């Protein structure tokens, strides 16, 4: 086992890290030349918000210098629905951690727009393609829902909408 003073055999040119009094490693390395540990109690609440939800960034351009990904948590209060929204050009992946949130969008594959509701459980995943209008709901009268979100952009893009519409048939469609 290597001691803390030995150089990494795979990266012999990386300098040793200094440590704070609490043992936490400090580094003079640029943000994109080291790993980052974001503690659960250190999530950044200064993110784009949608009514009825609280978003917290863990991995973003501002927190760790990411260039192509954003990741964080969203908390949906009991008996609450978000505003209708989309996430611009960003692909969004959602992992349900707690509760039974529901994801709602419109589908017109039958010729008539129909509201589709996806009911989830902890451990489930949802994929939201770019620009698809949707909303999240937490129908539980007592329990908060918590999901982990990953986006293909470095920051959380949230475009709030007055209503749901089928992609390609929205207010800007020709």
FENHULIN-V400734 format. One record per helix or strand of 2 or more residues. SS is the DSSP state (H for helix, E for strand). FROM is the first residue (numbers start at 0). TO is the last residue. If there is no record, write none. Layout:
# FENHULIN-V400734
ss,from,to
SS,FROM,TO
SS,FROM,TO
This chain:
# FENHULIN-V400734
ss,from,to
E,17,18
E,24,25
H,30,32
H,39,41
E,52,58
H,60,63
E,69,75
E,79,80
E,83,85
E,91,97
E,101,106
E,113,118
E,124,127
E,133,137
E,144,150
E,158,160
